[in-house]
Amino acid sequence: MKITVERLREMKREGRKIAAVLAYDFRTLQILDRSDVDVALVGDSAGVNIFGHDDAAETTTEELALLCRGAVRAVHRALLLVDLPPATYDGRAERAVAHARRFQDLGVDGVKVEAPAGQELIVEAIARAGIPVLAHFGATPSQHTEPGGFEAARARIGDDQLVDQARLLERAGAFALDLTMGGAATKRVVEAVEIPVLGGRGTTADSDGQFLQINRLVGWSAAAIEDGVERYAHLGRSLRDALNSYAADVRAGKLALGRG
């Protein structure tokens, strides 16, 4: 059964947690779509993990559109979303709608936008254009480069402000919220709105579900090979070991996997 925006709302009403994962490439998304994960997000962190940028802020609409062409061929059951890179619309609603429509035309189910205080009109404009929009608030990624990172950004937002912002975004037309650094206010935010609230970094299990990046989830990075962090899998380590075994067989004069 295809996961829809309405199905996510039903899951919140039923008290069923929503599992959401950031992933980027066709093969990974194919596997994700055969799992129990509900939401797939082609995140702008693809700029770092796929294209090798130093920061996700460098990711372009063109790069994400390229990935989305593969994503829509891979994902048929999960709800498929894509990040709208803030730099591509720079706070201008008409530009945000134009970029969102481009992704919708590719076949993506909806978009995710950063929506700290003052950006509600961006969410409203996209929703009015008939494009499902998930609003990201709390300490958003574009703020983590500021002094003190996510923690300092969150410290500047009071719990009451966080709750008020959630209500504003719901009224603006967001179908769901992505909350970063919700902390102890997470439960209050969840109870303040009727739409699902998904938690990222620094948000408690009181959220209606969680977002996690595939690279962190399965250790799919060079940095994860030796870091000792608890993960659901260690694919980087497994790939390194497989490559070493292959190289050893070649040097020993063996046919790799028995092939000529």
N, C-alpha and C positions, 0 to 999 in steps of 0.2 A: 504494500500500500504506500502510495506517495505521501511523504510528509509535507503538509501544507502549513501556511500561517495559522489557519483556523485550528489545525490539529495541535499546534504548539499551545494555543490558548486552552484547548481542551485538556492537554496534559497538565497545565498549571491548575485548572479547576479540579482535576482528578488527583492532584498531589503526586504526579509521576514526574520524576526528574528528567531533564533534557540534557542529552550528551552532545556536545558540539566540538568539532575539531577543525583547526586550521591546516589545510593541506594544499598542494599546488599542482602536482603533475598528474597526467592521465593514469598511469599505472597505480599510483597510490590511491587516487580517488576511486578507481575501479574497485579496489579492495575495500576501501571505506564504505562504498555503497552496498557491499555484500556483508557488512557488519551490522551491529545494532545501534550505531551512531545515528543521531537524528538530523544533525545539521553539519554541512560541510561549508567552510568559508575559505575562499581563495584570498588569503590575507595579503596586505601590502608588505608583510615581512618576506614575501617571495623575492622582493628586491635584494634582500640580503642572502636568503637561502637558495635561490635559483640563479639570480643574475650577478651575485657577488658585490652588490653595493655595500658601502660602509654603514649605511643607515637606511631604514625603511622609508624615511622621508624622501629619498631619492627615487623611489619607485614611481613609474609613470603609468598612465592609463593604457598606453600602447602595450606595455609589458604585461599588465594584468589581462588585457583583452586577448593577447596571444595565449595565455594560460587558460582563459575561460573557454576558448574554442575547443580545447581538449577536455576541459572539465564538463561541459554540457554533453559531450559524447560519453563520458564515464559515469555521470551521476544521473540516475533515473528515479531512485527511491528517496534519498535524503533531500532535505531542503537545501538548495545550492545558493549561497550568497557570495558576494565579492566586496572587498573594501573599496571605498571611494577615497583615494589618497587626498588628504586635505590640501596639499599644494596645487592640485589640479583645478580646484575651484576657488581657493583663497577667500572663503567666506561669502562668495557671491552665489545667491540662490539659483539664478538662471544658468550659470555654468555648472553648478552641481546637478541640476536636472538634466542638462545636456549630456553630461558624462554618465549619469545613472541610466538614462534612456539608451545610450550606446550599449551598455551592458545588458539591459533588458532585451534589446534587439538581438543580442547574441544567444539568448535563451536562458540567462541566469534568472533565478526566482526573485532575487531582491538584492539590495545593497546595504552595507553597513557604513555609517558615517560617525565621525567624532562630533559629539554634541555637548560640549561643556556649556555653562551658562552663557547666554547670548547667541547661541547657534540654533535656537528652536525654529527659526524661520527656514533654515536649510532643510530640516526634517519635514516641516509642514509643506514646503514647496515640492519636495520629492513625493511625499504621500499624496498630495493633491494631483500630481501628474499620473497617479495610478500605479506607482512603483513601490512595492513593499520596502520599508526601511527599518533597519535595526539601528538604534541610537546608542552610541558608546559614550559613557560619561563617567564621572568620578575623576580619577587621575588618568588622563588619556595619554596615548603614546607620544603625541607631539609635545607633551609637557615633561617627559622624562629626561630630556636633555637640559632642562633648566637646573640651576643649582639645587642639590638635594634630591633630584630625581623624583620618582613616584611618591615617595613618602612625604617629601616637602610639599609637592603639589597637592596631595590629599590633605595635609595639615592646614592648608589655606582654605579648605572647604569645610564648613561646619556640618554636623550631622543633619540639622534641620534644613540646611541649604540643599543637601543631597536628596532628601525626601522631596523637597519642593521642586527640584529639577526633574526628578522622576515623574512627578505629576504633570509638569509642563510638557515633557516629551511625550507622555501618553496623550495629552490633549492635542498635541501637534500632529499626531497620527502615526507615531512609531508603533509597529506591531510587537516589538519586544525591546528590551534594554540589555546592554552589555555593561556591567558595573565593575570597574577596577578600583581596588583599594577600598572596598565598602566597609571592611572591618566590622566593628560592633553595630554599625548602622544598617547592615545588610538586611536583617529581618524586618526592620522598620520600612525600608524601601520596598521589599517584597510585598508587605501587607498594605502599602499605600497605593498600589496600582493593581489593575486587573490583568495587565499584560505580563508575559513572562520576564523575569529578571535573571539573566545568566551571569555567572560570576567568573572573573578572571583572577589575576594576581591580587592577593590581599583581600579576597572576599570570602566570607565564611560559607559553610555548607547549608546555611539557611536559604541560599539562593535557589531559584527554580531549576537550576542546572549549571553546567560549567563549560567554559571554553578551555581548550588546551592545544598548543601547537604540536603538530605531528613530530617534529624533530626532538622536542623535549620528551614527548610521550614514549618514543621508541629508541632514543639515543642515536638519532640519524644525523650525526655530525662528527667531524674530526675531533672537536673538543670533548665530545662525550665518550670517546674511546677509553680514556684512562681516568675520567673524573670521579668515578666511584659513586655517583649520584644514583639513588634508587629510581628505577624506571620500570615500565611495563615490558620492555624488551631492550636489547642492546644491539641494534642492527649495524651501527657503525663498527663495533667490535667484531661482529660476525662477518661483515664484509671484509674487514682487514685480514681476519684469519683465513677466509676463503681465498683471497688473493695471494696470501703467503703460501698456502697449500698448492695453489696453481703454479706459482713461480717455482716452488720446490720440485714439482713433477716435471716441469719443462726442463729444469737444470739437470734432473736425473735421467733425462732422455725418455720419459714416459709420455704416452699420448694423453692429453687432457680429456677426461671423461670418456676415454676409450675411442675418441674420434680420430680419424686420419687427417 
